[in-house]
Amino acid sequence: MSPTTSKLPAASGHGHVTFLGAGPGDPGLLTLRAVEALAAADVLVAEPEVLDVVRAHTRSGADLGELPAVPQQAAADESSTPVDAANLVMAAARRGKRVVRAVTGDPGLDADAAEEMLACAHEGITFEVVPGIATAVGVPAYAGVPLRDSQGTDVRFVDARTATHRCWTEVGASDGTVVVSTTLETVAAAAGELVAGGRKPDTPMTVTIAGTTTRQRTWTATLGTIAQTLKQAKVLPSPEGHRPVIAVVGERSAAAQRDQLSWFESKPLFGWKVLVPRTKEQAASLSDQLVSYGAVPHEVPTIAVEPPRTPQQMERAVKGLVTGRYEWIAFTSVNAVKAVREKFEEYGLDARAFAGIKVAAVGDQTAAALIAFGVKPDLVPSGEQSAAGLLEDWPPYDPVFDPIDRVFLPRADIATETLVAGLIELGWEVDDVTAYRTVRASPPPAETREAIKGGGFDAVLFTSSSTVRNLVGIAGKPHNVTVIACIGPATAKTAEEHGLRVDVMAPEPSVHRLAEVLADFGAQRRAAAVEAGEAVTRPSERRPGSRRRRATTS
């Protein structure tokens, strides 16, 4: 337990409330203190969009008090969300619970949170405040719009919902930067108020929606042209209701430099919805890598893992491992590690049973699974992370140095014979044991199937021939606008046999290199659009019939 966590107020007869700022929308912007408070909460109260940001950090068993979503105009209505939130917070605190009340941005700038704090104070309920990144500050940073320059530009913040005529007149008469919190539907009216207050119509202006998320979009215009710019972009009217907007206005607001400073929206796969045919557990590091490129990964398992039909062979091998039958055990997948670990737990064994046995892992992910089990592998390929790469580094059997000549190889029922044949050639005896069976997974939800067939995904990553066959079998063939990325020639050949055009192929069989090459493809595509003076769009927004080319990187 960390020192900070140990100081968290314990639940008592009077309870405790933490008012927590969840930031503008990117879960990565939560503070360390916020994560600690969430992990200790008995009850979490938040609007749906905030709940999505903080949910992952709550402990198992915590009560999630989701509030109904309401339009921004209703925020001041005493019969809507604020009262509901206050009731939930106070009721839980009276029961002695540790409550976290999470709000967008920073609670110090949230009038409703301030009212709830007063309610706690009046009843003698202890509370604390965990600041968050204010939306009006975080969103411009993600949009590439610095609010101050070296000359110390004056910065003013205006909430268009509550701004009075006097407020607009004051900020209109100033020459500093103005950050306006408004909605997409009323941003043009806010621009008009600033012009009426004294700002020139040609004053630069940026408008950002869904800031700090992969749905973020920013437009650059002037006070006088913003209405026409949004109309041409076809973002009005909005079927989604009143979407929040952060607008930045000012001669020195860096709007003219946004092309150079827009680091977030310029990520190579920004906003791309990428289909990853793996389970969340298998795809964790790959999905994190895709997120770092700006993509939105969507995991769809195409293979389900089941125990072998005849478990006796696996049982004999595990007993032989304990009794000293093997010199080596080789793991060729995370699933193999999981299968052996489950068998160990069944027999009451743990990682100590590997004492005196050399352990090999086919790659970094398998090695990580072993380390989590408490086993540090003795051999991981120094080059290609595959059966061939493992054989490159595997030592030949030497009767002088190797007292035992046998290798335990727990694998899937559909594994290839490459590793077995290679080990035998090196002089080893191999117990090739079926540790688990792979079967086709159940079809994904109808919505996902329609997105796959209808072009809702921008790219799909195929990491084996079986993922191609199984995805097509359970969900249908990806639409021809979807970028098809394959891990190697064999997978690409299978994709082509299923009528798919392969756009991207990794130069080596590594899922992380595959993600890198897809990012390179996205960067090249973006650069080509910018050079041609065209709008940067995602593949799913591409018109039918456009040409694509395969991309490989050495």
Residue, then its C-alpha position, 0 to 999 in steps of 0.5 A: m500500500s502506498p503512503t498516499t493510499s494509507k492516508l485515505p479516510a476510512a469509511s465511518g458512521h458519517g461516511h466520506v466524500t471525495f469530489l474528483g475531477a475526471g479531466p476532459g475525457d482522455p482516461g490517461l489524464l486522471t491524476l495518481r491521486a484520482v486513481e487511488a481515490l477510485a480504488a478505495a471507493d465504496v460508491l462512485v457517482a458520475e454521469p455516463e460519459v464520466l463513468d466511462v473514464v473512471r470505471a476501470h479504476t474502481r475496485s471490484g464490488a464498488d457500487l456504480g451510481e450512474l446518473p442520467a445524461v441530460p442536455q447542458q441547458a438542463a444543468a441549472d434545473e434543480s429537478s435534473t441531474p444535480v439534485d439526483a447526484a446530491n441525493l445519491v452522494m448524501a444517502a451513501a455518505r449517511r450510510g458510512k460509505r466512502v463516496v467518490r463524486a466524479v465530474t468532468g474537468d475540475p470540481g473547483l470549476d463545477a457549480d453543481a459540485a460546489e453545491e454538493m460540497l456545501a450540502c456535505a458541510h451542512e450535515g457534517i460529512t467530511f469531504e476532500v477535493v481531488p483536482g482534475i485537468a480543466t476542460a477549458v485548459g486540456v482541450p486546447a492543449y490537445a487541439g494544438v492551441p497554446l493559450r499564452d505566448s512569450q509576450g504573456t497574453d491575457v487569457r479569459f475564460v467564458d461559459a456561454r451558458t451563463a455569460t451576461h451581456r456585460c461579460w461579452t462586452e468586457v471580453g469583446a473589448s479586450d485584446g487577449t485570448v478568450v476560451v469559450s465553453t459553449t455547444l456546437e449548436t450555439v458557437a456561432a451565436a457566441a462568436g456573434e456576441l464577441v463581435a458585438g462586444g468589439r472583437k474584429p470579425d477577422t479574429p482567428m478562432t478554433v472550435t474543438i468538439a470531443g476534445t482529448t478523445t479519439r473523436q476530437r475534431t477541430w476547425t480553424a476559422t474567424l469569428g466572422t466565418i465560423a458559422q459558414t465553416l461549420k455549415q460546410a463541414k456538415v456538423l450542424p444541426s446535430p442529431e446527438g443533442h447539444r455537444p460541448v465545445i471549447a472555442v479559442v479566440g484571439e490574435r495570438s491564440a496560435a490558431a494560425q500555427r495549428d497545422q504545426l502544433s496539432w500533435f494529437e489529431s496528427k497521430p498516424l491512425f487518429g480516430w481509426k477504428v481497428l479490428v483486432p481478432r483476439t481476446k482482450e487478454q491476448a491483445a492487451s499490449l497490441s491494443d495499447q500500441l494502437v492507442s498510442y498511434g491514435a487508433v480505437p482498437h476493437e477486440v473480437p475473439t475468433i478462436a476459443v480455447e478448450p481443454p484437450r479431449t483426452p487430458q491423460q497425456m497432459e497429466r502424465a507430462v506434468k507429473g513427468l515434469v515434477t519427477g525430472r523427466y525433462e531437461w526443457i519445457a518450451f512454451t509457444s503461446v500464452n495459452a500454453v502457459k495458461a494451460v500448464r498453470e491451470k494443471f499445476e493449480e489442479y495438483g496444488l503445484d506452483a512455479r517451484a515445480f520448474a526448479g532445475i528445468k530450463v524454460a523457453a518462450v517463443g516471444d515477449q508476450t509468452a515470456a511475460a505470461l511466464i514471469a507473471f506465473g513466477v517463472k523467468p524463461d531461460l531462452v527467448p529468441s534474440g531475433e524473430q519471435s516464432a518457432a523458427g526464431l526459437l530454433e535459431d537460438w536453441p542449443p543442440y543436445d550435448p550428452v556431456f552437459d545435458p543429463i536428460d535429452r527430452v523436451f516437454l512441448p505443451r501446444a495447441d491441437i492445430a500447431t505446426e510441426t516446425l518446432v518438433a522437427g527442428l528439435i529432433e534434428l538438434g538431437w532432442e527427444v520431444d513429448d509433443v503434448t496437446a495442452y489445449r484445443t482451439v475452436r472457432a469462437s462464437p459470432p460477435p454481436a450483430e452490430t459488430r458483424e454489420a460494421i465488419k461487412g459494411g465498412g465500419f472498421d478502418a482496418v483489421l489486423f490478421t495475425s494468423s491464417s486461422t484468424v482470417r478463416n475464423l473471422v470470415g466464418i463468424a462475422g463475414k468478409p470485411h468491406n473493401v474499404t477496410v485496410i487489410a493488414c497481415i502478419g506475414p505471407a502465409t496469412a496474406k495468402t489466406a486473406e487473398e484466397h478469401g477475396l481480400r485485398v492485402d494493403v499492409m504486410a509486416p516485414e517480420p512475423s511480429v504483431h508489434r511490427l504489424a502495428e508499426v507498419l499499419a501506422d506507417f501506412g496511415a502516416q503516408r496516407r495522411a501526408a499524401a492527403v495534406e500534400a494534395g490539399e485534400a481533407v484527411t479522412r479515415p478509410s471508412e470515410r473513403r469513397p468506393g473505388s479509390r485505389r489502395r496499395r500494399a505497404t511494407t517496411s523494412 
